[in-house]
């Protein structure tokens, strides 16, 4: 029986294949409820050579990860903390509960040290505080992916 995929699933699978075939730097899932943020972040990362998939909330991100993630299509998640419905913190916990290991870089204007310590114990590799410039974004993503791809620990910075 043939698998049935929706439009988003097909796009994510194609992006993963393009990442491999075109030598892109990696496949990043941007999870944020702000469309302008996703758009601007996506442009910056695409220009830097990354394949991008966007999710407008944590529930959509979880669906993409579960349905398309069987082949580990995402090399990195950029996750906002505060979103309606399921928060970024809840998404990180759900991925942890399901033993889904993917590097997660938190992007938020609302983070404190206690929250970041908790998130770091659940697999997050750091925080990129909003607002940030495209150069800082690209450098943090590149650093995160290079450390994780080369067998590094992907530690959460202190």
Secondary structure as GFF3:
##gff-version 3
##sequence-region A 1 158
A	DSSP	alpha_helix	7	22	.	.	.	ID=ss1
A	DSSP	beta_strand	27	31	.	.	.	ID=ss2
A	DSSP	alpha_helix	35	47	.	.	.	ID=ss3
A	DSSP	beta_strand	51	55	.	.	.	ID=ss4
A	DSSP	alpha_helix	58	68	.	.	.	ID=ss5
A	DSSP	three_ten_helix	69	71	.	.	.	ID=ss6
A	DSSP	beta_strand	76	79	.	.	.	ID=ss7
A	DSSP	alpha_helix	88	97	.	.	.	ID=ss8
A	DSSP	beta_strand	104	108	.	.	.	ID=ss9
A	DSSP	alpha_helix	113	121	.	.	.	ID=ss10
A	DSSP	beta_strand	124	129	.	.	.	ID=ss11
A	DSSP	alpha_helix	134	149	.	.	.	ID=ss12
###
